[in-house]
Amino acid sequence: MMMFLNFRYPILSLLICVTASAAAAQSMTQPLGAAPQPFGPPIPGVPSFSQNPPPTLSLKQVVVNAGAAFSETNEPIRSGLLWRVFEDKGDTTQPNIIARSSNPTPSFTLAPGNYIVHVAYGFASASKRISVQSGNLNERLVVSAGALRLKGAVGESPIAANRVSFSIYLPEAQNSEGRLVIANAKANEVIRLPEGTYHVVSTYGDANAIMRSDLKVESGKVTEATLNHRAATVTLKLVASEGGEAFAGTAFSVLTPGGDVIREAIGAFPSVTLAEGEYVLIARHEGKVYTKDFKVESGLDRDIEVLATP
């Protein structure tokens, strides 16, 4: 028994020395700070080491330079543009917006893939599908659009911008007025539209002073038009005598000779803008009713007095 023990211990000591020497040599060949490298088969009960995975390389990005031009003139569009870039998934799902810009000539940095570039010029627009793979791309979209700039006037006198508004309709075969495109557009505003013919309705005041016109929008051009009204603004009064003080709290109704109500108002002297023509004025005050026929002449603003006679 004693002979067996004396034979085993020297071998164990030799194995420990050899192992320690190998480990020291391994550590000396590795760069400073590097993870330990495995050597030999793993020893049971001792954790093993593995190399760190290589970092993931980022995808190369591509710059897309965009611009837009008018279809007829091929002139570049230098203002009024709104750009959007959508991810093209190739299915019916709603595409995601990747980027947007209001710059006339934007540059978009995109990862390789498929996209939809969309540009809006007011109510006109254009779009294009692109495939981005490598290098820089230059994309130019063609927009068939022009613009309207509208004004109102009575004779030679322009109507203040805050007293006139415009509604723009797109004519349709089975609709006499057309499909409403814009409601309550302001005077002198640049209204960008797809090229075509539009039905424009101008309203002066808030009663029946209305004018209509068909206007053509040409690509790359601004169509300026003045719609001329035949109307006037009248101030309604109920007085005890001509030129006298108006009664407060009077209810007025303006009717056509046929009895159609054009405008109603309450006050001492409300104003109403009416188209040229003949009217009937009814005034109600403290349970009494007074009437008067009057005429509106285009461009002649005046007071309409109703006498509160017994």
Steps between C-alpha positions, in 0.01 A plus 500: 500500500775746582679419171184592294470841665863583442462414129183719439597830663796582272285450187227734636759769574638471149153540345431817703829658394441424131148644513613822671778548244258462209261754651781750552619458142147544368449826695828644371399450132167681543474880458442708808135515598395219262267225613673171593511244219411135561772235479463129499180319588288657777567374850183384678385750760713785356314776303613542138556831316383593148585787266273809491274507185616749232310830497209532251587724207252786430331504160637749250264796461407675175425869438194575284486853357144599403347778293173583322404674175182620326374262233442751218793737540748259664596791724616398850258567786678718753240540776182355648616138500452238771704178464436163666693174468312177576633151554374286210385171650346378176165415660174671593603608849540868578862595419712660769637851452880481509579868438337832408615844393367837382826584323450542121807280434544270801759226551391182678747253655349151473604142565493261201142397422184598312320831558221726371591866453195731513486877444198726555456841342188636668218272383714350221747217550727242339671183621763251385625159614877473532746223588798615708807274486827694480649832400311831480167535316342805334121484469283760324121484524270673250192679639207607280395804701447874496337752733215749540514846658152647547361843583159662529378843389189715464540701184846654518523469880679196643326311780694473826659157533317429829157561339521257210563125483525241227391139460659292226327203338620235256232452230338158479281355227196437720545795737411852381721667763770234525699344781618742769879527506556807721255693719544857627828576325627853566559778249857539366591152628701279262289186463703212348291256296540223242469638149144508368180707498331599826170661598562792738230649724570840659295613801501866601371541857275233647176531306426466129778701334646210300688483172611193304765434240675209328878536507778294342815403689802440277810310605780727620284816490311712752155598373389831649130588491276772645135410548288814466191522722193710439410567862496758779500514879194649670451594867155423642330738744164542669448869581221723623578757231735530203859535620395430858663274754461126434304282742716242675401134511312506170465171308541541123417260215600561139280320247473474123180632343389136483538458878828305521706597805847626402637624832390549861669718761437658841632835617470876473666525154631170361667497159445246223656462156243422232505429129355766274119477491172571681419393856245523781617600849302395809584655840359369830522703821303468827230285342447726199588425137613753237578441131670682213588419140848604388744458214871417501718659231846359436774697672259730685541439875230680705261493796154344466265661754164362605267754663333381819168663410196441725 
